[in-house]
Amino acid sequence: MNESTIPVGDGIELAITEAGEGPAVLLVHGWPETKHSWRHQLPALAAAGYRAVALDCRGYGGSSKPDASDAYGLTSVVEDVIGLIDAADLGTPVLVGHDWGSIIMWTAAVMHPDRFRALASLNVPYRGWCVGFPTIDYMREHLADRFGYVIAFQEVGRTEASFEKDPDGFLQRVYGSIATDSGFMSDADFGTYRDAFVAGGMAPPLNYYRNIDANHAALASFENAEIQLPTLMVTADSDPVLPASLADGMERWIPELTVEHVTGSGHWTQQEQPEQVNAALIRFLDGLG
């Protein structure tokens, strides 16, 4: 596997890891992860005849980390993806996302549908609204039990301080609380994440959450947009954040939809059940023709 850092425009550089040759597959991670979350998929996709590329999104890992919180809005992050496609000569890739990576993927698909061959989302459904979350006020009034963590993230410095006080404990709680088996990650893998967030800070990744209302305003014109791309939706049987039932009825917005169900997995699907995820991705990719 090869690692590099690529300028994508507007002063942003993105760190990537890639493997293989062939049609491009671009993999976008979530919070709090890095491109390391795709470590099981990169070699499998390469062996299946694809050029697999995983990026650190802005604010993460080896990529640029702007200081301003409003630099982490979805429209800016999507432009990073488009810039990477051009700079790395990826052609018209299949875009794959998990967690926030799926939100980025859905947004990129409605903003730039001609730039992608197909889509694949792990855990995060599309229900006509690409930004992924209700507004902060709505969550406070109606969904505080479910999204209390998102509400807490709005207070600048609070979660950062919790992380800085005990990085290992903070990340262990996040990963372990929504996994079926906390042993899905080796000590070395955990250390890779911990070291990345200690070095880069938790504030940049948290700024994605602090742009939820701004994302609603910026992307209002895409409400109920259909996605006219072949799409794979991968659900997990034990994700406490995003139950599989949320994928029911997605055909309303995505006519070319394939759904695959992964068993024995919590939220960290591609890391908890890599063999099932790899098989689902490769079946989908091979079926694109």
C-alpha positions in Angstrom: 0.0 0.0 0.0 1.2 3.5 -0.8 0.8 6.6 1.3 1.0 10.2 0.1 -0.3 13.7 0.7 -2.1 15.5 -2.1 -3.0 19.2 -2.5 -6.7 19.4 -3.4 -7.2 23.2 -3.6 -7.9 26.1 -1.2 -4.7 25.4 0.7 -6.0 21.9 1.8 -3.8 18.8 1.6 -5.3 15.3 2.1 -3.4 12.3 3.3 -4.3 9.1 1.4 -3.5 5.4 1.4 -4.1 3.5 -1.8 -3.7 0.0 -3.1 -4.3 -1.8 -6.4 -5.0 -0.9 -9.9 -8.2 -0.7 -11.9 -11.5 1.3 -11.5 -11.3 3.6 -8.5 -13.0 3.2 -5.2 -12.8 6.1 -2.8 -13.3 5.4 0.9 -14.4 8.1 3.4 -14.3 7.5 7.1 -16.4 8.8 10.0 -15.9 10.1 13.6 -13.7 9.5 15.4 -11.7 7.5 12.9 -9.2 8.0 10.1 -8.3 6.3 6.8 -7.0 3.5 9.0 -10.6 2.4 9.5 -10.5 1.0 5.9 -7.3 -1.1 6.6 -9.3 -4.4 5.9 -10.9 -3.1 2.8 -7.9 -1.7 0.9 -6.1 -5.0 0.3 -9.3 -6.9 -0.4 -10.4 -4.4 -3.0 -7.0 -4.3 -4.6 -6.9 -8.1 -4.8 -10.4 -7.9 -6.5 -9.0 -5.7 -9.3 -9.8 -2.2 -8.0 -7.8 0.9 -7.2 -8.8 1.5 -3.6 -8.1 4.9 -2.0 -8.8 5.9 1.6 -8.4 9.5 2.7 -8.0 11.3 6.0 -10.8 14.0 5.8 -9.7 17.5 6.6 -9.2 17.9 10.3 -8.0 14.3 10.7 -4.8 12.3 10.7 -2.2 13.6 8.2 -4.6 16.0 6.4 -4.8 19.8 6.8 -6.6 21.1 9.9 -7.9 24.6 9.4 -8.4 26.6 12.6 -11.9 28.1 11.9 -14.8 26.0 12.9 -16.8 27.0 9.8 -14.1 25.4 7.6 -15.7 22.1 8.4 -19.0 22.5 6.7 -20.2 19.8 4.3 -19.9 21.9 1.1 -16.2 22.5 1.9 -15.5 18.9 2.7 -17.3 17.8 -0.5 -15.0 20.1 -2.5 -12.0 18.3 -0.9 -13.4 15.1 -2.3 -13.9 16.5 -5.8 -10.4 18.1 -5.6 -8.9 14.7 -4.6 -10.6 13.0 -7.5 -9.1 15.4 -9.9 -5.6 15.6 -8.3 -5.2 11.9 -7.9 -6.7 11.1 -11.4 -9.4 8.9 -10.0 -11.7 9.3 -13.0 -15.3 8.6 -12.0 -14.9 6.6 -8.8 -17.3 4.6 -6.7 -17.7 6.6 -3.5 -18.0 4.6 -0.2 -18.7 6.1 3.2 -19.3 5.2 6.8 -20.7 7.3 9.6 -19.8 11.0 8.8 -18.2 9.6 5.6 -21.6 8.5 4.5 -23.0 12.0 5.1 -20.2 13.4 3.0 -20.9 10.8 0.4 -24.7 11.6 0.2 -23.9 15.3 0.0 -21.3 14.8 -2.7 -23.8 12.7 -4.7 -26.6 15.3 -4.7 -24.1 18.2 -5.4 -22.0 16.5 -8.1 -23.9 13.4 -9.3 -21.9 13.3 -12.6 -18.6 12.8 -10.7 -19.4 9.3 -9.4 -20.0 5.9 -10.9 -21.9 4.5 -7.9 -22.2 4.8 -4.1 -22.0 2.6 -1.1 -23.0 3.6 2.4 -22.3 1.7 5.6 -24.9 2.1 8.4 -26.1 5.7 7.4 -29.3 5.7 5.3 -30.4 8.3 2.8 -34.0 9.5 3.5 -34.1 12.6 1.2 -31.9 14.8 3.4 -28.1 14.6 2.8 -27.0 16.4 6.0 -27.6 13.5 8.2 -28.9 15.3 11.4 -31.9 17.4 12.3 -31.2 20.9 13.4 -29.7 21.4 16.9 -32.8 23.1 18.2 -34.9 20.2 17.0 -32.6 17.7 18.6 -32.7 19.6 21.9 -36.5 19.7 21.9 -37.4 16.2 20.6 -34.4 13.9 20.4 -32.2 14.8 23.4 -32.1 11.2 24.6 -30.8 9.9 21.3 -28.5 12.8 20.3 -27.4 14.1 23.6 -23.8 13.7 22.5 -24.3 15.9 19.5 -25.8 18.6 21.7 -22.9 18.3 24.1 -20.4 18.7 21.3 -21.8 22.2 20.6 -20.1 23.6 23.7 -16.6 24.5 22.4 -13.9 23.1 24.7 -16.0 20.7 26.8 -15.4 17.5 24.8 -11.9 18.6 23.9 -11.1 18.8 27.6 -12.6 15.4 28.3 -10.4 13.9 25.6 -7.3 15.7 26.6 -7.7 14.6 30.2 -7.8 10.9 29.3 -7.3 10.1 25.5 -7.3 6.4 26.0 -10.4 6.3 28.2 -12.3 8.7 25.9 -11.7 6.7 22.8 -12.3 3.4 24.5 -15.7 4.6 25.7 -16.6 5.8 22.2 -15.5 2.7 20.4 -16.6 0.2 23.0 -20.1 1.7 23.7 -21.5 1.0 20.2 -19.6 -2.1 19.2 -20.8 -5.7 19.6 -17.4 -6.8 20.7 -14.8 -4.3 22.0 -12.1 -6.7 20.9 -12.6 -5.9 17.2 -9.6 -3.5 17.4 -6.1 -4.6 18.2 -3.9 -2.6 20.7 -1.8 -1.4 17.7 -4.9 -0.2 15.8 -6.2 1.6 18.9 -2.8 3.2 19.3 -2.9 4.4 15.7 -6.1 6.3 16.4 -5.1 7.6 19.8 -1.8 8.9 18.4 -3.5 10.6 15.5 -6.0 12.4 17.7 -3.4 13.4 20.4 -1.2 14.9 17.7 -4.0 16.6 15.8 -6.4 17.4 18.6 -10.1 16.6 18.8 -11.4 20.1 18.0 -11.2 19.8 14.2 -13.2 16.5 14.1 -15.7 18.0 16.5 -16.2 21.0 14.2 -18.1 18.7 11.8 -20.8 18.5 14.4 -20.7 22.3 15.0 -21.7 22.9 11.4 -25.0 21.0 11.4 -27.2 24.1 11.3 -25.0 25.7 8.7 -25.2 22.6 6.6 -29.0 22.8 6.7 -28.9 26.3 5.5 -26.3 25.7 2.8 -28.0 22.6 1.4 -31.7 23.4 1.7 -32.2 23.3 -2.1 -31.3 19.6 -2.1 -34.1 18.5 0.2 -35.8 15.4 -1.1 -33.3 15.1 -4.0 -33.3 11.8 -5.7 -30.0 9.9 -6.2 -29.8 8.5 -9.7 -26.8 6.3 -9.1 -26.4 2.6 -8.4 -26.2 2.5 -4.6 -25.4 -0.1 -2.1 -26.8 0.3 1.4 -25.0 -1.9 4.1 -26.9 -2.3 7.3 -25.7 -3.8 10.6 -27.8 -5.9 12.9 -26.7 -4.4 16.2 -25.9 -0.8 15.6 -27.5 1.1 18.5 -27.0 4.4 16.7 -28.4 3.5 13.3 -30.7 0.5 13.4 -31.1 -1.5 10.1 -34.8 -0.5 9.9 -33.8 3.0 9.0 -32.9 1.7 5.5 -36.5 0.6 4.9 -38.1 2.6 2.1 -35.0 4.2 0.7 -36.1 3.2 -2.8 -38.3 6.3 -2.7 -35.2 8.4 -3.3 -32.8 5.9 -4.8 -34.3 3.8 -7.6 -31.2 1.7 -8.2 -30.8 0.4 -4.6 -29.2 -2.8 -3.3 -29.3 -3.6 0.4 -26.9 -5.9 2.1 -27.2 -6.9 5.8 -24.2 -7.6 8.0 -24.6 -9.7 11.1 -22.7 -9.6 14.4 -21.8 -6.0 14.0 -22.3 -2.8 15.9 -21.6 0.7 14.5 -18.0 0.1 13.4 -19.1 -2.2 10.6 -16.1 -2.4 8.3 -13.8 -3.0 11.3 -16.1 -5.4 13.2 -17.1 -7.6 10.3 -14.5 -6.9 7.5 -15.1 -10.2 5.6 -18.8 -9.6 5.3 -18.3 -6.0 4.3 -15.6 -6.8 1.8 -17.8 -9.5 0.2 -20.7 -7.1 -0.1 -18.6 -4.4 -1.6 -17.0 -6.6 -4.1 -20.3 -8.2 -5.2 -21.7 -4.7 -5.7 -18.6 -3.4 -7.6 -18.4 -6.5 -9.8 -22.0 -6.2 -10.7 -21.6 -2.6 -12.0 -20.2 -4.0 -15.3 
